[in-house]
Amino acid sequence: MKYFFLSDGWKVGRVWGVGGEWSYAAWRRHPDIVQLDLCLCDRKEKMWLYRVEEAVLMVEVKPTASADPNDPAKNIGNVVLTRLIDAEQVLERLGTIAARCEMGNSQLI
């Protein structure tokens, strides 16, 4: 499995695998991308942990909010994540980042 962190207010767009851009017709399924119930909270930003299958090489992410015509300098159309991380790197981030870690259902802990 591979992982990446994604801020609140962003969503997954296109996905690329070994053969190029992911095609439902070719794979006969959508890529396995799951938002986990674990996030890092740093100041006012929440970074959610996502798990993706090994076949995924790159993920395009884009903001969920529409562009602000009054301030085009702050508008970001999309970002392509080309360096997905493994489980060991996730644990490193969780151990070294100066942020609060939250889990989805804290009553179970």
Long-range contacts (C-beta under 8 A, 24 or more apart in sequence): 1-51, 1-52, 1-53, 1-54, 1-86, 1-87, 2-51, 2-52, 2-53, 2-54, 2-56, 2-84, 2-85, 2-86, 3-49, 3-50, 3-51, 3-52, 3-84, 3-85, 3-86, 3-87, 3-89, 3-90, 4-49, 4-50, 4-52, 4-59, 4-81, 4-84, 4-85, 5-40, 5-47, 5-48, 5-49, 5-50, 5-93, 6-35, 6-47, 6-48, 6-50, 6-61, 7-45, 7-46, 7-47, 7-48, 8-45, 8-46, 8-48, 9-63, 9-64, 9-65, 10-61, 10-62, 10-63, 10-64, 11-61, 11-62, 11-63, 11-64, 12-50, 12-59, 12-60, 12-61, 13-59, 13-60, 13-61, 13-62, 13-78, 14-59, 14-60, 15-56, 15-58, 15-59, 15-60, 16-56, 16-57, 16-58, 16-59, 17-55, 17-56, 17-57, 18-55, 18-57, 22-56, 31-55, 31-56, 32-56, 33-59, 36-104, 37-103, 37-104, 37-105, 38-101, 38-102, 38-103, 38-104, 39-101, 39-102, 40-93, 40-94, 40-97, 40-99, 40-100, 40-101, 40-102, 41-99, 41-100, 41-101, 41-102, 42-97, 42-98, 42-99, 42-100, 46-102, 47-99, 49-90, 52-84, 56-84, 57-82, 57-84, 58-82, 58-84, 59-84
